[in-house]
Amino acid sequence: MNWTSLESAEQINAIKKQEGYSLIFKHSTRCSISMMVKKRFELDWDQLPANLPLFFLDLIKYRDLSNQVAADFSVHHESPQLLMIKDGECVLDLSHGEVSVEEAMSVMA
């Protein structure tokens, strides 16, 4: 699996309009905890559906997009943060030690 870099407001708008699930991982490239959580998530991500869109947001480089994600999906900004989006709505919001493939899969029944 591979991350798709989230680098534009147009991508966020497309995620909001997309049917089904998408996953957004907000990551601080300056934070060792965020790096650890990302690596732990990637160790297990082969358990996710192969067609699940995975978006990676570097919130240091794209802070304005991070703010847009928080506003558009009605979540508080955190880092690291995993958001599961279904049909344009955030159905799961995890941060720090809560972030896991298992938790992400729990909402995809």
C-alpha positions as CSV (number, residue, x, y, z in Angstrom):
1,M,0.0,0.0,0.0
2,N,1.1,3.6,-0.5
3,W,0.1,7.0,0.8
4,T,-1.3,9.7,-1.4
5,S,0.1,13.0,-0.3
6,L,-2.7,15.4,0.6
7,E,-1.6,18.7,-0.8
8,S,-4.6,20.7,-2.0
9,A,-8.0,21.8,-1.0
10,E,-9.3,20.2,-4.2
11,Q,-8.3,16.8,-2.8
12,I,-10.1,17.4,0.4
13,N,-13.2,18.4,-1.5
14,A,-12.9,15.2,-3.6
15,I,-12.7,13.1,-0.4
16,K,-15.8,14.8,0.9
17,K,-17.7,13.8,-2.3
18,Q,-16.3,10.3,-2.6
19,E,-18.6,7.4,-1.8
20,G,-17.3,4.8,0.6
21,Y,-14.3,5.0,2.9
22,S,-11.1,7.1,2.8
23,L,-8.4,7.4,5.5
24,I,-6.5,10.6,6.3
25,F,-3.4,10.4,8.5
26,K,-2.3,13.8,9.8
27,H,1.4,13.7,10.7
28,S,3.9,16.1,12.2
29,T,7.2,15.5,10.6
30,R,8.9,17.2,13.6
31,C,7.4,14.9,16.2
32,S,9.0,11.6,17.2
33,I,5.7,10.3,18.6
34,S,4.0,11.0,15.3
35,M,6.7,9.2,13.5
36,M,6.4,6.2,15.8
37,V,2.6,6.0,15.4
38,K,3.0,6.2,11.6
39,K,5.5,3.4,11.5
40,R,3.4,1.2,13.7
41,F,0.3,1.8,11.5
42,E,2.3,1.0,8.4
43,L,3.4,-2.3,9.9
44,D,-0.2,-3.5,9.9
45,W,-1.7,-1.7,7.0
46,D,-1.7,-4.8,4.7
47,Q,-4.8,-5.8,6.7
48,L,-6.7,-2.8,5.3
49,P,-8.8,-3.2,2.1
50,A,-6.5,-2.9,-0.9
51,N,-8.8,-0.3,-2.5
52,L,-9.0,2.0,0.6
53,P,-7.6,5.4,-0.4
54,L,-4.9,6.4,2.1
55,F,-4.1,10.1,2.4
56,F,-1.0,11.5,4.2
57,L,-1.1,15.1,5.4
58,D,2.2,16.7,6.4
59,L,0.7,19.3,8.7
60,I,3.9,21.2,9.1
61,K,4.1,21.8,5.4
62,Y,0.4,22.1,4.8
63,R,-1.0,23.7,8.1
64,D,-3.8,25.5,6.2
65,L,-5.0,22.1,4.8
66,S,-4.8,20.6,8.3
67,N,-7.1,23.5,9.5
68,Q,-9.4,22.8,6.6
69,V,-9.6,19.1,7.4
70,A,-10.5,20.0,11.0
71,A,-13.2,22.4,9.9
72,D,-14.7,20.3,7.1
73,F,-14.9,17.1,9.1
74,S,-15.7,18.7,12.5
75,V,-12.8,17.4,14.4
76,H,-10.2,19.0,16.7
77,H,-6.7,19.3,15.3
78,E,-4.4,16.7,16.8
79,S,-1.1,15.1,15.7
80,P,-0.7,12.3,15.0
81,Q,-4.3,11.9,14.0
82,L,-6.2,9.3,11.9
83,L,-9.5,10.1,10.4
84,M,-11.8,7.6,8.7
85,I,-14.1,9.3,6.3
86,K,-17.2,7.5,4.9
87,D,-19.4,9.2,2.3
88,G,-18.0,12.6,3.2
89,E,-18.4,12.3,7.0
90,C,-15.8,11.6,9.6
91,V,-16.8,8.3,11.3
92,L,-13.6,7.7,13.3
93,D,-11.2,10.2,14.8
94,L,-8.1,8.7,16.6
95,S,-5.0,10.3,17.9
96,H,-1.7,9.3,19.4
97,G,-1.7,5.8,20.9
98,E,-5.3,5.2,19.8
99,V,-4.2,5.1,16.1
100,S,-4.2,1.5,14.8
101,V,-5.3,-0.5,11.8
102,E,-7.5,-2.6,14.1
103,E,-9.4,0.5,15.2
104,A,-9.7,1.7,11.6
105,M,-11.1,-1.6,10.6
106,S,-13.6,-1.6,13.4
107,V,-15.8,1.0,11.6
108,M,-15.6,-0.7,8.2
109,A,-18.3,-3.4,8.8
